[in-house]
Amino acid sequence: MLESLVPTAEALLSGWLRPEITDFSRNEISERAYTILPADDLQLRRIGIEVLAGDPLVLVTDPDRPLGRIRLASPGHNNVIVFDNLDWRGSCTASLRLLGADSLIVMNDIADGYVQLHDVLLRSDNQVLFWGAGATAVGMSIEMDGDERSCIIGDDALISNDVWIRNYDMHAIHDLASGAQINRPACDTVLERHVWLGQDALLLNCESIGMGSIIGARSLVKGVIPPHCVAVGTPARVQRHGASWGRSGNGMTQDERRSIGLDGPASM
């Protein structure tokens, strides 16, 4: 279905559906039974979505299950927002703004978790925001620039207060002698599965954070952070390899270890 609605964005999303990021597969896109709710459908308000501008299409897997409180502005045309809320038991508070056209947001099942997105701003055309199953956020903002750029949040991510993801520098920086632009263009930003971002972390032109890794509070992250490590500082640097985290204070579960490519419990 998404192929016919936003073909370029759907193709971009399909390329990100890799095991190190999510259990979600392209087959699930076509196999899911969606209900399409146009912007003027009163059922949107009943499940917690307020459309402030534009005429986006909202697709849900359960048209009667409340999502939380979501404010949606889509002045750009032909944007699609998907919620897999068939078993949704948590709550989402979000401000979603899509300025460009033909973009796609996919919010997978958050189970009984909580997602607070202070501000999501997709500025360009054919952009993708993917939210992995079970990923949670206490409070974060995302700003993406550049046609065909993606922000991918892997399954079971844990995002703390006041985290920012921004894939570009907002303004061009030029060498005065040559006139050449010296800062890098907008990039894709990918969190692989089971990543923990500490409070006030800033991901600025960050390409990827590997599965199971931890980013310390108030860190500035650029470039690539490998899997299974702890990175802290400004700019963030790896301080420890061979480390990850568990949602329980009692340590990692076997499922969490398996999700990041480790077999069985840790040896004692």
N, C-alpha and C positions, 0 to 999 in steps of 0.2 A: 504493500500500500504506500509506504513512504517513498518508494522509487518513483511513483507517479506524481507525488505531491512536490517533493524537493529532490530531484534526481542527483544533483551534484553533491548536496550536503549528505544525502544518504550514502552515496558512494564513498565520501570521505569517512563517514562514521564506520562503514564496513571495514575499512582499512585499519581501524584502531581496535577492532574486536579480537584481541589476542589474549591467550591464556594468562600472560603476566599482568594483564590489566583487568580482565573481567571474565566471568562465566557466560555472559550474554553473547549470543551468536547471531549471525545474519539470519539463520533460519527462524530464530525467534521473532525477528522483525516481521517476517511474512506470515508466521503462524499465529501471532497474537490476534485476538478478536477485539478490535477497537470500536468505540463509539465516537463519532465525530460530533463535536459541539461547536458550532459557529459562534462568533464573538457576541452575537445578540441573543444567544440562547439563555433563557432564564435559569436553566439547570446549572450553568456555570456558577452563578452566585450561590446556588444552593449547596454546592460542594466546596465553596470558598474561594472562587476565582472572580476577581473584579477586573474587567477589561476597561482600561482608561483611555486608550487610543488605538486606532487602527482596526483591522479585521483579521486577526490571526485565527488559524484553525487550532483547536485544542482536541487532542485525542486522548481518551481514557479507556482503561480496561474495565472500570466499574463506574457507570455514570451516576450512581447513587451514593458512593462512599466519599465522605468528606476528606479533603486534603489538608486543610489548615486555613491559612489566610495568604492568598497570593494576589499581588497587584501586577497587572500585565499591560504594558504599553508597547504597541507594535506599529509605529508609523510607517515602517517599511512594509512592502506588500509580500504576500505569499510566504509568511513565516508559519512554522508548525511547531507546536509544543506538545510533547507526549508525556503522559503520566501513567506508569504501570501501578495502579492503585487497587488491583484486585484483592490483595491481602494487606493493604496499607493499614497499619495500626498506629503509626506515629503521627507526627504533625510537621508541616512545612510552613514557614513564614518566609515570604520572598517578595522582592521587587525585581521584576524581569523587564528589561527594556531592549527592544530589537530595532535599531535604527535602519539597518540595511534590509535587503530582500533575500528571499529564498533560503533562510537559515532554519536550523533545526535544534531544538532543545529536547533531550530525552532524559526524563527523571525516572529511574528504576525504583523498584520497591524499597522503601526505607525501613521495612519491618516495623518494629515498635520504637524506632529511633526518632531523633529530632533534627531538623534541618532549618537553619536560619541563614538566609542569604540577604544581607543588608541591601546590596545593589549588584545586579548582574546587567552589564551593558555590553551588548554585541553591536559594534559600530559599523560593520561592513557587510558585504553580501556573501552568501553561501558559507556562513560560519556554522560551527557545530559546538554545542555544549552537551557533554555526556556525563550523567551522574550515575555512578555504579551502585549496584544493589548493596544495601546495608551501610552505605557511606553516610556519615553524620557531620554536622557543622554547628558549633555553638554560635558562630557569627562570622561571616566572611563576605568579601566583595570580590567581584571578577570584572575586569575590563579587557575586552579583546578588540584589536584592530587588525585590519588586513583581510582582503578577500580570501576565502577558502582556508581560513585559519581555525584551529580547533582548541578547545579546552576540555581535557579528558580527565575525569576524576574516577579512579579505579574503585573496584568493589571494596567495601569495608574500610574506606578512608576515615580518619578521625581528624577533624579540623577544629582548632581551638578558637578562642575569642579574637576578633579583629584581625584576621588574616586577610591579606590582599594578594590576589593573582592579577598581574598586569603583564601582557605579552609584548609590550613596546614601551619606549621612553617618553611617549606623548608628544615630544617635539624633536625636530631634527637638530643635530649638532654638527657644525661644519668646521673644517680646517680653513682658517682665514686666508692662508697663502694660495691654496689650490682651489678652494671652493667646494671640495669633495665632502660628502656626508661621511662622518666617521663613526657614528653610532649605528648599531646593527638594526636591520629591519625587524618588523614584527615576526614572531615565531609561533609555532604550536607549543602548548604547555600540557604535559602529560604526567599525571600522578599514577604510577602503577598501583596494584592492589595493596591494601593494608599499609598505607602510609600515614604517619602521624605528623601533622604540622602544629608546632607549638604556638602559644599566644603571640600575637603581633608579628608573626612571620610575614615577610614580603617576598613574593616570588616575582622578580622583575626580569623579563627576558629569560625565564627559566624554561629549558627545553624538556627536561624530564627528571623525575625523582623515582629511583628504583624501588621495587616492591619490598615492603617491610621496613623501609628506612624511616628515621626520625629526624625532624628538623627542630632545632632548639628554639626557645622563645626569643623573639626580637631578632631573628636572623634574617639576613638579606641573601637570597638565593638566586644565583644566575647560572646559566649553563646546564650542566648535567651532574646529578648526584647518583652514585651507583646504588645497587640494592644492598640490603642488610647492613646498614651503617647508621651512625649518628653524625650529623653535621650541624655545626653551630658557628655563630659569629657573623661579622660584617666585613667582607663577604664570607658566606658560610664555607667552612672547610671541614672535611671529614676528620673526626677526632677518634672514631673507633669503627673498625670493621667487625663483621660477624655478630651483629646485634640487631634485635627487633623488639617488639613490645606486645603486650596483651591488654585487652580491654578490662580484664579482671585484675585486681590488685594481687591476686594469687599466682600470676604468671600466665604464660601463653597456653592456650588450649591446643589439643592435637589438630583441630580443624584450622586454627590460625597458623600453626607451623606448616601444615600441608599446603595452605593457600599461598605461601611464599616459597614453596619448593623444597620444604624439609620433610623428611619422613619420621613419623613417630615422635614420642616425647623427648625432651632434652635429657642427656645423660647427667647423672648427679655425681 
